[in-house]
Amino acid sequence: MWEQVQETVNYIKEATGFTPEYGVILGSGLGGFTDDIQIEHTLPYSRIPNFPVSTVEGHKGALVFGTVGGKKVVAMQGRFHFYEGYDMKQVTFPVRVMKYLGVDKLIVSNASGGVNPNYKVGSVVLIKDHVNMMPEHPLRGKNDERFGPRFVNMSEPYSRKMIDKAREIAVSLGIEVQEGVYLGLQGPTFETLAEYKMVKVLGCDCVGMSTVPEVIVARHMELETFGISVVTDMGDEANIETVSHAEVLEAAKEAEPKVRSLIKNLIIQY
C-alpha cells in the first residue's frame, strides 16, 4: 500500500505540480461543485496509476485540481463504493493519496435516506457523527505506522470547528441546515422499511452506502474532516415504494446549489 500510494502521488505531482490544502469528495449528483473551482488540471481516474474507476451513474470519474477563493483544492468527481466490488483499501486509496499530495482538510459529501422526522427530501445535513455497519473495516490487517496508529481515536470523526463554521455560514446565507448521525451500510440495495426502522432505533438520522470508510482512513492520517449529506428520500411507509437511483440523483441535483455554496464558503472562510 505504501509503495502504491507513493507511486500514485509521484505521478500526480509530476503531472500537475500542484499541492492542495483541501480535498473534496463529491457524492451522487453533487459533481457540479467543480464549476466553482478555477480549474488548473483534470486527471481522469483511468490515467492515474493504482486508481480504481467509478462505475456508478452520477460519478464522473476524475480528479480536478484548482483554486476556490485562493485556496488550493483537489476534488474527486465520483467516489468508489464497497458495493461496486472494490475492497475497503481500494475504496479509501484516494484519501491516502490526498494526504501525501498535501491535503490536511477533507470535505466529504453524500446522498442519504432520512429517518429523522424533522428531515424532508432536500434537507441538507451537517454530519456530526457516524455508526459504521459496513461488513469490512478499512484498517483491517497489518497496520503501517507510516500512515497512522494501529488504534485510532474516533471521538471526533467530524471536526466540531468545521461544523460550527458551516453552521455560521449557513445562517449568513439563509440556508436551512440540519445536524445528524449518519449510518453506513454496504448497499447497493436501498433499505427495507424494517432496516430504516433499525437505523432510527440505533439513534441515527440518515443512512447511506459511503463516507464512513473514507472518514475512518482520513482520521487514521489525522486529516481534519467535514461531512455533509443531502437527504434524497425518506425511509417511511409513505415514500419507500418510490425510491430509485434516478430520484436520488434528481433530489441531489435540486439541493446541489445550497451544498455547493456551503462547501465553497467553508473552504474560503475556514
C-alpha positions, 0 to 999 in steps of 0.5 A: 500500500505504501509503495502504491500510494507513493507511486500514485502521488509521484505521478500526480505531482509530476503531472500537475505540480500542484499541492492542495490544502483541501480535498473534496469528495463529491457524492451522487449528483453533487459533481457540479461543485467543480464549476466553482473551482478555477480549474488548473488540471483534470486527471481522469481516474483511468490515467492515474496509476493504482486508481480504481474507476467509478462505475456508478451513474452520477460519478464522473470519474476524475480528479480536478485540481484548482483554486476556490477563493485562493485556496488550493483544492483537489476534488474527486468527481465520483467516489468508489463504493464497497458495493461496486466490488472494490475492497475497503483499501481500494475504496479509501486509496484516494484519501491516502493519496490526498494526504501525501499530495498535501491535503490536511482538510477533507470535505466529504459529501453524500446522498442519504435516506432520512429517518429523522422526522424533522428531515424532508427530501432536500434537507441538507445535513451537517454530519456530526457523527457516524455508526459504521455497519459496513461488513469490512473495516478499512484498517483491517490487517497489518497496520503501517505506522507510516500512515497512522496508529494501529488504534485510532481515536474516533471521538471526533470523526467530524471536526466540531470547528468545521461544523460550527463554521458551516453552521455560521455560514449557513445562517449568513446565507439563509440556508436551512441546515440540519445536524445528524448521525449518519449510518453506513451500510454496504448497499447497493440495495436501498433499505427495507422499511424494517432496516430504516426502522433499525437505523432510527432505533440505533439513534441515527438520522440518515443512512447511506452506502459511503463516507464512513470508510473514507472518514475512518482512513482520513482520521487514521492520517489525522486529516481534519474532516467535514461531512455533509449529506443531502437527504434524497428520500425518506425511509417511511411507509409513505415514500419507500415504494418510490425510491430509485437511483434516478430520484436520488440523483434528481433530489441531489441535483435540486439541493446541489446549489445550497451544498455547493455554496456551503462547501465553497464558503467553508473552504474560503472562510475556514 
